Amino acid sequence: MFEAPTYLAITSIAVIGTVHVFCVSFFRRFPTLASWLSDFSSGIGLGYAFLFLLPKIGEMSANSAASRTWEHWLYGCSLLGFLIYYLLEASRDMGADNRLSLGLDTVALGTYNCLLAIAVMQATSTSPELYVIGTLAYALHLFGVNIYLYKTHPGHMSGWLRTYFVASLAVGILIGLNASKSSMLYSVATALTGGVIIALSLRVKLPNRSSMNTKALLIGVVFAAFAVIATRY
């Protein structure tokens, strides 16, 4: 029914979805390890954004310039993704109530999951090893995001919010299956995802240095660099 890369992409997203399903149980059972992994995942997000997503946006921007399109518009999309999430989080710091905070996280992270699934579905690699590395990087990154959300909205993350995130991944699969791999949708999804990942890593997941495991963060950056090298060559 599908080509091999499509099956690999769907499997990859299914594995990523398990993070949403089991992260709360994992955190309750292994709180110390979960805290370490959360800081580790922040390093992955930063490394992956700067070493893979931004250079990827640069490649797509060069293609846009060749087709006489404004070459920096994808960077503008990435900046838009960053600013939207950053400013929404800033509004929470200025005294937004819990209901508004929950609404912002629901919209922002649901959209992020959908964009992530689109980006994975539009990948063209036929190597299972590359999907394994990419899946591990995305899953660990989302693990840190889920831990943050559990600490912020414990009741909702224990219930419907996890199901909602898995559903948003499914929507991304459907969009990715029905969109051409050469369409602008992939470029926009990649650019917006890059901006949101940077915002998530800097604004949401990185606590003050006094409460952050710096070693775990740096190991995460190294892991992201390895993942980028392994998946690019």
C-alpha positions as CSV (number, residue, x, y, z in Angstrom):
1,M,0.0,0.0,0.0
2,F,2.9,2.4,0.9
3,E,6.5,2.7,0.0
4,A,9.1,1.5,2.5
5,P,10.0,5.0,3.7
6,T,6.3,5.6,4.5
7,Y,6.1,2.6,6.7
8,L,9.3,3.6,8.4
9,A,7.9,7.1,9.0
10,I,4.6,5.9,10.4
11,T,6.5,3.5,12.7
12,S,8.7,6.4,13.8
13,I,5.8,8.6,14.7
14,A,4.1,5.7,16.5
15,V,7.2,5.3,18.7
16,I,7.2,9.0,19.4
17,G,3.6,8.8,20.4
18,T,4.4,6.3,23.1
19,V,6.3,9.0,24.9
20,H,3.0,10.9,25.4
21,V,1.3,7.7,26.6
22,F,3.8,6.5,29.2
23,C,5.8,9.6,30.2
24,V,3.6,10.3,33.3
25,S,4.0,6.7,34.6
26,F,7.7,6.8,34.0
27,F,8.1,10.1,35.9
28,R,6.2,8.8,38.9
29,R,8.2,5.6,39.0
30,F,11.7,7.0,38.2
31,P,11.6,10.7,39.2
32,T,15.4,11.2,39.5
33,L,16.1,9.6,36.1
34,A,13.2,11.5,34.5
35,S,14.6,14.8,35.8
36,W,18.0,13.9,34.3
37,L,16.4,13.0,31.0
38,S,14.5,16.2,30.9
39,D,17.7,18.3,31.0
40,F,19.2,15.9,28.6
41,S,16.3,16.4,26.2
42,S,16.8,20.2,26.4
43,G,20.3,19.7,25.0
44,I,19.0,17.6,22.2
45,G,16.5,20.3,21.3
46,L,19.1,23.0,21.2
47,G,21.7,20.9,19.3
48,Y,19.1,19.6,16.8
49,A,17.7,23.1,16.1
50,F,21.1,24.7,15.5
51,L,22.9,21.9,13.8
52,F,20.1,20.4,11.7
53,L,17.0,22.4,11.4
54,L,18.5,25.8,10.8
55,P,21.0,24.5,8.1
56,K,18.1,22.6,6.5
57,I,16.1,25.8,6.4
58,G,19.2,27.4,4.7
59,E,19.2,24.8,2.0
60,M,15.5,25.2,1.3
61,S,16.0,29.0,1.3
62,A,18.6,28.7,-1.4
63,N,16.1,26.7,-3.5
64,S,13.6,29.4,-2.9
65,A,16.1,32.0,-4.1
66,A,16.8,30.0,-7.2
67,S,13.1,30.1,-8.0
68,R,13.0,33.9,-7.6
69,T,11.3,33.7,-4.2
70,W,12.4,35.8,-1.3
71,E,15.2,33.6,0.1
72,H,14.7,34.6,3.8
73,W,11.0,33.9,4.1
74,L,11.5,30.5,5.7
75,Y,13.7,32.0,8.3
76,G,10.8,34.4,8.9
77,C,8.6,31.4,9.5
78,S,11.0,30.0,12.0
79,L,11.2,33.3,13.8
80,L,7.4,33.4,13.8
81,G,7.2,30.0,15.4
82,F,9.7,31.1,18.0
83,L,8.1,34.4,18.8
84,I,4.6,33.0,19.0
85,Y,5.6,30.4,21.6
86,Y,7.9,32.7,23.4
87,L,5.3,35.5,23.7
88,L,2.6,33.1,24.8
89,E,4.9,31.8,27.6
90,A,5.7,35.4,28.5
91,S,2.0,36.1,29.0
92,R,1.8,33.3,31.5
93,D,4.7,34.9,33.5
94,M,2.7,38.1,33.7
95,G,-0.1,36.4,35.7
96,A,-2.2,34.4,33.2
97,D,-4.5,32.0,35.1
98,N,-4.2,28.3,34.8
99,R,-7.0,27.9,32.3
100,L,-5.3,30.3,29.9
101,S,-2.0,28.6,30.5
102,L,-3.6,25.2,29.7
103,G,-5.2,26.6,26.5
104,L,-1.9,28.0,25.3
105,D,0.0,24.8,25.9
106,T,-2.8,22.7,24.3
107,V,-2.8,24.8,21.0
108,A,1.0,25.3,20.8
109,L,2.1,21.7,21.6
110,G,-0.7,20.2,19.6
111,T,0.4,22.2,16.6
112,Y,4.0,21.3,17.2
113,N,3.2,17.6,17.3
114,C,1.3,17.9,14.0
115,L,4.2,19.8,12.3
116,L,6.7,17.3,13.6
117,A,4.7,14.4,12.1
118,I,4.4,16.2,8.8
119,A,8.2,16.7,8.8
120,V,8.9,13.0,9.5
121,M,6.3,11.9,6.9
122,Q,8.0,14.0,4.3
123,A,11.4,12.5,4.9
124,T,12.8,10.5,2.0
125,S,15.4,8.2,3.7
126,T,15.1,4.4,3.1
127,S,17.6,3.5,5.8
128,P,16.0,2.1,9.0
129,E,19.1,3.2,11.0
130,L,18.5,6.8,10.2
131,Y,14.9,6.6,11.3
132,V,16.0,5.0,14.5
133,I,18.4,7.8,15.4
134,G,15.9,10.5,14.4
135,T,13.1,8.8,16.3
136,L,15.2,8.5,19.4
137,A,16.2,12.2,19.2
138,Y,12.6,13.4,18.8
139,A,11.2,11.0,21.4
140,L,13.8,12.1,24.1
141,H,13.1,15.8,23.2
142,L,9.4,15.4,23.6
143,F,9.9,13.5,26.9
144,G,11.4,16.6,28.4
145,V,8.4,18.7,27.1
146,N,6.0,16.2,28.6
147,I,7.7,16.3,32.0
148,Y,7.4,20.1,32.0
149,L,3.7,19.8,31.1
150,Y,3.1,17.2,33.8
151,K,4.6,19.5,36.4
152,T,2.5,22.4,35.1
153,H,-0.8,20.6,34.5
154,P,-0.5,17.3,36.4
155,G,-4.2,16.5,36.3
156,H,-4.7,17.1,32.6
157,M,-1.5,15.4,31.6
158,S,-2.6,12.3,33.5
159,G,-5.8,12.3,31.4
160,W,-7.0,13.7,28.1
161,L,-3.9,15.9,27.2
162,R,-1.8,12.8,26.3
163,T,-4.6,11.5,24.1
164,Y,-4.9,14.9,22.4
165,F,-1.1,14.9,21.6
166,V,-1.2,11.5,20.1
167,A,-4.2,12.6,18.0
168,S,-2.3,15.6,16.8
169,L,0.5,13.3,15.6
170,A,-2.2,11.2,13.7
171,V,-3.4,14.4,12.0
172,G,0.2,15.2,11.0
173,I,0.5,11.7,9.4
174,L,-2.7,12.2,7.4
175,I,-1.5,15.6,6.1
176,G,1.9,14.3,5.3
177,L,0.5,11.3,3.4
178,N,-1.6,13.6,1.2
179,A,0.9,16.3,0.6
180,S,3.5,16.3,-2.1
181,K,7.1,15.9,-0.8
182,S,8.1,18.8,-3.1
183,S,5.3,21.1,-1.8
184,M,5.9,24.2,0.3
185,L,4.1,22.5,3.2
186,Y,7.2,20.6,4.1
187,S,9.3,23.7,4.0
188,V,6.9,25.7,6.2
189,A,6.5,22.8,8.7
190,T,10.2,22.4,9.0
191,A,10.7,26.2,9.5
192,L,8.0,26.5,12.1
193,T,9.1,23.4,13.9
194,G,12.7,24.8,14.1
195,G,11.4,28.0,15.7
196,V,9.2,26.2,18.2
197,I,12.0,23.7,19.2
198,I,14.3,26.6,20.0
199,A,11.5,28.3,22.1
200,L,10.7,25.0,23.9
201,S,14.4,24.4,24.7
202,L,15.2,28.0,25.8
203,R,11.9,29.2,27.3
204,V,10.1,26.2,28.6
205,K,12.5,23.5,29.4
206,L,15.7,25.2,30.6
207,P,15.5,26.1,34.3
208,N,17.9,28.3,36.1
209,R,21.5,27.0,36.1
210,S,21.3,26.3,39.9
211,S,18.5,23.8,39.3
212,M,19.7,22.4,36.0
213,N,21.9,19.4,35.4
214,T,24.5,21.1,33.2
215,K,26.2,17.8,32.4
216,A,23.0,16.2,31.2
217,L,22.3,19.3,29.0
218,L,25.8,19.1,27.4
219,I,25.5,15.4,26.8
220,G,22.2,16.0,25.1
221,V,23.9,18.6,22.8
222,V,26.6,16.0,21.9
223,F,24.0,13.4,21.2
224,A,22.2,15.8,18.9
225,A,25.4,16.5,17.1
226,F,26.0,12.7,16.6
227,A,22.4,12.3,15.4
228,V,22.9,15.0,12.8
229,I,26.1,13.6,11.5
230,A,24.8,10.1,11.4
231,T,21.6,11.0,9.6
232,R,23.3,13.4,7.1
233,Y,26.1,11.2,5.9
